Amino acid sequence: MKHIFLIIILSSFWACNYKKDNAVSKIKNPNPEKVIQKKLSGKEVVAELEKLGYFNLTNESESDTVKTDFQKAYTDLNFFQGPMRGETLNFMDNRYHWVDCEELFEIGGLTEYLNQVKPTFDKLGLELKFANEKSEQDQNSWKHTIELNGIEYTAFDGQFSDLDWGIAYVNFIEMLNAELRRQNSDEQFYPINCGNDGMFVLLTPKQLDFVNRNYPIDNEHPTTMSNWKSRNGI
């Protein structure tokens, strides 16, 4: 009888310790399935971007300069952007584009920035022909359209407001993306910021995913159009 009583006590003690250890292990590792993203070096980031084809639109003569600048920007500033060409506002990677959204919205701005983007389409082997720009304006509203590759797109249509620049920026990127999709391209332009020093960049979905996983999620880095619209009240 004493032996049976001793076994019961030992079994109860073991069960309590097991529950305690199990509870402690759960506290120490509350989410064992969560994987923490390893921070890459600048060299590794450039290598991964190269694997994803980011530099395939860069001129061969400028390739080393672009990669070195991307590595330095990531290492020193945790920033996704490469160098411009000389004293111009043209980026060497042929993916990034600078835009003054005020100029884009005004008469003449649309064709100016279509001319700026055309070399990127040429690099992709795609067409970007534009013609028949039309403008109907009164004191309170404006309808502005243009044909890209024979299809009419709206650059702006509505009453004037504080959101005019942002709306023009969104419409510009969306018309370009519509033409990219129509020509079966996997590339899309993604918004970054708007204003007098706005930016947007051409990426594949995999490239965007890589950037979002390894760079800050903020107003200085590319995002989806739906996120950008929500963030800017459009």
N, C-alpha and C positions, 0 to 999 in steps of 0.2 A: 504493500500500500504506500509505503514511504517512497519507493522507487517511482511509482506512478505519479505521486504528487510532485516529485522533483522534476520529472519529465515535463509535466504541465507547466511548471514555473519557468523552466528553461525555454520551452516552446514559446511562451508568452513574451519572454525577454527578447528572444530572437526576432519575433514578429514586430515588436516595438522598434527595435534597432533598424530592421529592414525598412519600415515605413519612414523612420526618421532620415535614413540615408537617401531613400528615394526622394523625399521632400527636399532635402538639401541639394540633390543633383538637379532637381527641377528649378530651383532658385538660381543655381550657378549657370544653367543653360536654358533660359526661359524660351528661346526660339532657336532650336538646333538646326532648323532648315534654312535659316536666314544666312545668305552668303554675303560677306562684306567685300565690296569691290576693291581690288588691289590697286593702289595708286601707281601708275606707270611713270617711267622716266620720260623726259622729253624725247630721247632717242627712240624709245619704245612706241610713243605716241605717233611719231612720224612714220615708223615702220608699219604700224597698224593702218594708218591712213593710206600709205602706199599700197598695202595689200587690198584695201577697199577701193582702189582706183581713184583716190581723190586727186592725185597729181597727173592724171592722164590727159588733162586739157592744158597743162603747163608746157610752154615752149622748152625744148630740150636744153637750149642754151641758158635758160633761167632756172632750171630745175633745182640745182644745188643751192642757189640763193634762196629760193622759196622754201625748201625743206629746212635749211639752217634757220631761217627766220621763224618758221612754225615751231621748231624745237625750242628756240630761245623764248618765244612768246609764251609757250606753255610752262617752261621751267621757271622763268622770272616772274610772270604775271598770271599764270593759269588762264591764259586768254587764247581764244581760237581765231587767229587772223594772220595773214601773211603780208608780204611787202607790196607797196605800190611801185609802179614803174617810173623811175626818175622823179621829175617834178609834176607828173600828171596825177590824176585821181583814178587811174586804171590799175587794177590789181594784177600782179604777175601770174597768179594761178588761173586766171580766166574763169573763176567761179564766183568770187566776191564782186559785188558792185556797190559803188557809192551812189547815193541819191539825195539831192536836196528836194524834199517833198513840196516845198513852196514852189520851186521852179517846175516840178513835175505837174503840179496842179494848174499852173498858168499856161496861157497860149504859147505854143512853141516847145513847152517842156516835154510833152509826150513823145514827139518825134526825136527830140534830143536824146532821151534815154532809151528809146528803141534803137537808135543808132549805136548807143553804147553797148547794148546787150547783143546786138547782131553778131559780133565776132564770136561770142560764146555759142550761139546757134551754129555758126559756120564750123566751129571746132567739133561740134557734135554731128556734123554732116546733115543738119536740118535746115529747113527754109524759114526765113522770117522776112517776108515782104509786106510792106505797109503802104496804104494808099487811102484816098477818099476820106480824109479827116473832115469831120463836120462839127460845127459849133452853132448852137441856138441859145442865145443868152438874153435875159432881161435883168432888171435891177435886183430881183430876189432869187432867181434860179438860173440853172445852166444845164443844157444837155450837150455832152461832148462824146462823139463816137469816132471810131477809126476801124478800117478793115485790116486784118492781119491774114495774109495768105488767102484773101478773097472772102473772109468771114468777118461780119461786123461785130465789134465789141464795144461795150460802154466804158468810157474812161471816167465819166461822172454824169449823174442824172439826178437832180434834186435841188432843193432850196439850199442856199448858203448857210453855213453854220460853223461852229468852232471845230467840227470834225472833218472839214473839207480835205485837208492835207492827208489825213489818215485814210479817208475813203478813196481818194485818188491812188494812194499807195497800194491799198488792198486790191483795187480794181486792176491796177497795172500788173501786179504780180499774178493775179488770177487769170488775166488774159494770156500772159506768157505761159503759165502752167497748162492752160487749156490747149494751147498749140503744141506744147511738149507731149501731152497725152495723145493728142490727135495724130501725132507722128510716131507714136509707140515708143516714146522715150521713158526710161526708168528714172530719169532725173526730174527734179522739181525745184523751183525757187522757194526758199523759206525766208520769212520775214525776220528781221532782227530789231531794228528801231527806225523810227520816222522822225522827221524834223529837218533842220537845215544841214544836218550831217547824218542822214539815214544810211542804212545798209541792208542788203539782202544777199543771199548766197545760194548757189546751185549745189544740191546734194542728192544722193540716192537715199532711200529709206534706211539702209544699213549704215550709211555714213552719218545720217542724222542721229540714229540710235547710239552710235559710238560717241559722238560729240556730247549728247545729253548724259551719257554714263560717265564721261571722263572730264567734263568741264562744268563750270557753275551753271545752274538753271537761273538765269536772270535776264534783264533787258538788254544785255550786251552780247547775247548768244542766240543762235537760231532756234526757232520753235515752230510748231504747226500753225497754220493760218487760223484755225479755230481758237487755239490758245491765245494768239496775238490779238484777235478781235475781242475776245472776252477781257483780256488784260487792259485794252485801250477803249473799251466801251463802244465798240462798233458792231 
